[in-house]
Every structure is written in structure tokens, then in C-alpha cells.
Amino acid sequence: MSEFILEPPPYLSPSSISTFQQCPLKYKYSRIDGLQDPPTEATLRGNFVHSVLEEMYCFPADTRTLATAKQLAKDLWESEYMERVAPYVRGEEAMRLFRWSSWWCIENLFSMEDPTSLHFDGIETELNDTIDGVAIKGFIDRWRKTDDGIIVGDYKTGKTPSPRFREDKYFQLLLYAYVLEKQLNQTVKEIELLFIKDSVRLSKEVTDEDRENVRTTVVQVRKDIDERCVSGEFEPIKHRLCDWCNYKSICPIWSK
């Protein structure tokens, strides 16, 4: 047992749960030791595209056009993102490709749905609640009420995963759906993932089995983290994503 008990973060999020399940030591490095991952081109693109779409869907429905989105992208780029992106995307050509690929995602959304015909009851909604006493925090990209129940949606700017790697993506929205149901006392009937880089929409009906899996996963992960904070032992796990891990150089598996 460790001489000093580590202090776990006060809340869980879908990303922190995923990180812990992938590799407890990576979770410790990032969430407890505070060794932050630097932004990547992919995460910066996701942030930029999300910001444009978030602002666009706050506009009156009849003004949500491609021209509006283009102006928003230009304004956000000049006021914020050009400065944020420049240290990580170097060179004129690389910057041009970054902006083009970002706009490609935004333009694709218009081929997937008509923004002028949609109403959302929540855009970038912050969730702060508990599941069986475990604090949960996160942000829902968008959600709307229908006659049959709520639909919760999330934008993804990365590659559409193959079917065997989709459960992790679904879990994020299922967790948000669980908390939203609790807060609104209304049923979430469906979650949808919009992979706008590929113009692919994946949807899933929410079942009672999904809800129970969310509850048990959250409780178990919180218990496992707390136990490791007492013991001090956060084990590393070799994973297919190790080559993209920013902590590989200090990981005991790889630094031998």
C-alpha cells in the first residue's frame, strides 16, 4: 500500500472512464498527476468544427445556411482559432489543409440534414449530476424532444469506426442520456453519432440494458479508481493505441 493516498478527481466523464478502461496508468498520468496531453491537429479540428456548429444552431432556423456557417467559420478562425492552431499546424500548406478539412466536415453536415428545419432543446448542454453517488460531468452537443422521447446527438470529426469499435463511442452518449433522463424525468429514446467527416449517421435505441450497463460501469470504475488511489498501483496495459500515447516515453512497459 502506498504511504500517501492519492487524491482522485472529484468527478468522472466519458473520456476519463474510457482512459481508465484503456490503461489505468495513463489515467493516473493525465487525471491525477496532471500531465496534460498537448492538442493534436485532430482535436483542434474537432474543437473548431464544434464551435462553428454550436454557434450556427443558436441562430434562428431560417438563417442556418452554408453562407452563415462560412461566415461563422471565418470569424471564429480570425478571432480565436488561428492563434490556437498555429503552434501545432506549421506551414502555409498544412494550415490550408487544416482549414479545408474542417470546412469539409461542416459542409458535409448540410448533406446529412437540413439545419433550417431542426429545433433543438439543448445545445452544448453542461451536465453536472450523480449516478449512484458518483459525480458525473460532461457536455451534450445537442438534444431535442420528440413525441416518442428525447434524441441525444454528438458530432464526430474523426473516421467512422468499424462496428467492433463503436461501443466506446456509444457509451459516451448513453452516459449523457442516463443523466439527462434523471434531470428531466423524461425518456431518451435514441442516441445518434454524426461522423461528419464521412457523412455517416449512426443511431441506437436506448434500452434498459444500456441504462443498467451505464450505472454498473460508472460505479465499478469509481470503485476501481478509489482502490488504486489507496494502493498507489495504477497498472499499465499494452494497447493498440500505445504508439499514439503521449506518455509512452515514461511508461514502465516501454521505457525498459
N, C-alpha and C positions, 0 to 999 in steps of 0.2 A: 504493500500500500504506500502511496506517495506521502511524503512528510507534509506537503502542503496540498490542501484541497483546491482544485482548480475551480474557477467561477464560470459556470456555463452561461451562455447568452440567455436573456430573460424570455425570449420567445423563439418559436420555430416558424419557418416559412417553407414553401415548397422547395425552393432551391437549397436551403440548408438541410432539409430532410434527404433530398437527393444526394447531396455531397456526402453526408454521413453514411448513407447506404452504400455509396460507391467506395468510400475509403474513410474510415474513422480518423486516420492521421491527417488526411487532407482537411477534414472538418476542423480538427484542432488547430492546424496552422492558420486557416482562414478565419474561423469564427471565434476562437478563444485567444490565440496568440496575436491576432490582428495583422497577419502577413497578407495584405490585400493583393489580389490578382490585378495586374495592370490592365487597362482597357485593351481590347483587341479590335481589329477592323470590323469583325463580325458583331461584337457587342455595341460598338459605336454606331454601326449601320442600324442595328435594331433600335437603339435609343432615338436616333434621328427620325426614322420612319414612324415609330410610335408617337413621337411628339407631333409630327405633321398630322397624323390621322386623329389623334386625340383632339387637337385644336379644330380640325375640319368638322368633326362630328358635334362640336359645340356650336357650330354656326347654324343659322336657320336652314331647314331642309332644302329649300329651293336654291340655295347658294352653294351647295356642296358639289361643285363641278370640278372638272380637271383643271380649269383655269384658276379656281380658288386654291386647289391643292398645290399647284405650281407656284403661286404667289406665296403661300404659306411656307413652302419648302425654301424658297429664296430668302424670305425674311428670317426664318429660323437659322438658316445657314449663315447668313451675314451677321446676325445678332449674337449667335451662341456657338453653333456647331463648327464653323470654320476654325475657330480658335481651339476648340476641344479636340478636333480630329487631327490637326496639323502635326502634333508631336508623334503621332502613331502611323500616319499615312503620308509617307515622304515622297516628294517629287510631283511634278505637274501632271504627269500621265496617271500616276497612282491615284491622285486626288480626283482627276476627271473620271476614272473608272469607279471610284467610290460614289461619286455623286450620280453617275449614270445608273449603277446597280441599285442605289437607294430609290431613285425615281422609278426604275423598272418595277420595284415592289409596290410603290404607291399606285402606279398606273394599272398594274395587274388587279388591284382591288376593284377598280371600276369595271373590269371584265367579269368579276365574280359576283358583284351585287350593284344595285343602283342606290348610291348614298342619299339621293334625294327622296327616296321612298321609305326610308327606315327611320324608326323612332327608338331611341334608347333611353331607358330609365336611369341608367348609370354609366358614366364614362370615367375611367381611371379611378374607380371607387376604392378607397382605402378600407381594409378590414382589420379591425383590432378586436379580438374576442378570444374565447377559450373553447377547447374541446376536452371534456372531462378534466377540467382544471389546468390543461396545458395551454399556455398563451400562444396565439397564432397571429401573425401579421402578414399582410400582402396587399396587392393591388389587382383589381379586376379590370382588364382593358375595357370591357363593355358588357352590359346585360340589359335584357328587355323582358317585359312581361307580355305573355300571350294568353289567350283564353284557356290554354291547356297547362300553363305553368311558365316558369322563367327559363330563358335561354341565356347561358353564360358563354361569352366568346373571348378568344385570345388571338392576337396576331403573332405569327412566327415569320421571321425573315430568313431563317436558315433552310436547309434542304429538308424536304419531306422524308421522315424516317420510314424505313421498311416496317411492315406490320409487327415484327417481333420486337422492335424498339419503341413502340408507341405508348406503352403503358405508363412510362415515366412522364410523358407529355400529358396524358390524360389525368394522371394523379394530381397534377397542379390544379387543374380546373375542378376536379372532383372535391379537392380540399376547399377551394373557394366556394363551390356550390354548397357544401355542408355548412360552412359558416354563414353564408348568405341566407340559407333556409332558416337557420336558427335566429338570425337577426330580424328577418321579415316575417317569420312564421308562415312562409309560403313555399310551395314545392318547386324545386328546379327540375324541369323535365328533361333538359338536354344541355350538353356542352358541345362547343364547336371550336375546332382549331383551324385557323385560316393561314395556310402556308402560302403567303402572298408572293414569294419569290417564284413558286412553281404553279400558282393559280390553282391550288388544291385545298378543298374544304373537307375536313374530317369531322364527323359528328358522332355522338354517342348518347344514347338514352341513359339517364341516371337511374340505377336500380338500388333497392335496399341493400343488396350485397355490396355495391360500391360504397354506400354510406358506412356500412359496418367495417369495411376494409380501411377506409379513411380513419375512422375512430381508433381501431386497434393499432394501425400503423403509427399514428401520432403518439398514442400513449406508450407504445413499445419503444419508439425512437427516443422519446424524452427519458424514459427509464434507462435505456442503454447509455445515453449521453451522461446522465447524472452518475451512474455507476462508474463510468470511466473517469469522470472528474474526481471522484474519490480515490480511485486506484492510481490515477495518473497514466494508465496504459491505454493509449489510443493506437491500435494496431494498423500498420499499413497493409493495403491489399493491392496486389498486382492486378491491373485492369487494362482493358483495351485502349483506354484513354490516357494511360500514363505518359505517352510520348507528347501529349499536349498539356501536361500538368506543369504549372509554374514552380512547383515545389520538388520536382524530380531531382534536382541537384543536391538537395538536403535530405532526401528521403533515405532512410537506412537500407531499404531494399536495393536502391540504385547507386548509392554512394560508397558501396563496399569496394 
